Amino acid sequence: MLITDYDLNAAVSGADCIRVVRTRVSPQAKVIVITGHNAARVHQDLEDKSIPIVQKPIGPAELRSVMESMKLS
């Protein structure tokens, strides 16, 4: 499972990180994106619209809940 922020730096985004992991590790890698941006804007940049996007700040219990729900799907 990959958990990434959307803004990694000026040159690389979380979407770029997801593409690399899914190309090099597993095309089915489960992903969670954490962001302070508008979720609709972030989804526009992602190739997989089913990726959950959670807003900052996120607490441990909420993150654990999202991770658990992904294990069930």
C-alpha positions as CSV (number, residue, x, y, z in Angstrom):
1,M,0.0,0.0,0.0
2,L,1.2,3.5,-0.9
3,I,0.3,6.5,1.1
4,T,1.4,9.7,-0.5
5,D,0.9,13.4,-0.2
6,Y,-0.3,15.1,-3.4
7,D,2.3,17.9,-3.2
8,L,5.7,16.2,-3.0
9,N,7.7,19.2,-4.4
10,A,7.6,21.6,-7.3
11,A,8.7,19.0,-9.8
12,V,7.0,15.8,-8.6
13,S,3.4,15.2,-7.5
14,G,1.8,12.3,-5.7
15,A,0.3,11.3,-9.1
16,D,3.8,10.9,-10.5
17,C,4.7,8.7,-7.5
18,I,1.7,6.5,-8.0
19,R,2.6,6.1,-11.7
20,V,6.1,5.0,-10.8
21,V,5.0,2.5,-8.1
22,R,2.3,1.0,-10.3
23,T,4.8,0.7,-13.2
24,R,7.7,-0.7,-11.2
25,V,6.0,-2.6,-8.3
26,S,2.4,-3.5,-9.1
27,P,-0.3,-2.1,-11.4
28,Q,-2.8,-3.0,-8.7
29,A,-1.0,-1.3,-5.8
30,K,-3.5,0.2,-3.4
31,V,-3.0,3.9,-2.9
32,I,-4.2,6.7,-0.5
33,V,-3.6,10.3,-1.3
34,I,-3.4,12.9,1.4
35,T,-3.8,16.6,0.5
36,G,-4.8,20.0,1.5
37,H,-6.1,20.8,-2.0
38,N,-9.6,20.4,-3.3
39,A,-10.2,16.7,-3.8
40,A,-11.9,17.2,-7.2
41,R,-8.8,19.0,-8.4
42,V,-6.6,16.2,-7.2
43,H,-8.8,13.5,-8.9
44,Q,-8.4,15.3,-12.2
45,D,-4.7,14.6,-12.1
46,L,-5.0,11.0,-11.0
47,E,-5.4,8.2,-13.6
48,D,-7.4,6.1,-11.2
49,K,-10.6,7.8,-9.9
50,S,-11.1,5.2,-7.3
51,I,-8.1,6.3,-5.3
52,P,-9.3,7.6,-1.9
53,I,-8.3,11.2,-1.2
54,V,-8.2,12.3,2.4
55,Q,-7.9,15.9,3.5
56,K,-5.2,17.2,5.8
57,P,-5.0,17.1,8.7
58,I,-5.8,13.4,9.1
59,G,-5.6,11.6,12.4
60,P,-4.4,8.1,12.9
61,A,-7.9,6.7,13.5
62,E,-9.2,8.1,10.2
63,L,-6.2,6.9,8.3
64,R,-6.5,3.4,9.8
65,S,-10.2,3.4,8.9
66,V,-9.4,4.2,5.2
67,M,-6.7,1.6,5.1
68,E,-9.0,-1.0,6.6
69,S,-11.8,-0.2,4.1
70,M,-9.3,-0.7,1.3
71,K,-8.3,-4.2,2.5
72,L,-11.9,-5.2,2.2
73,S,-12.2,-4.2,-1.5
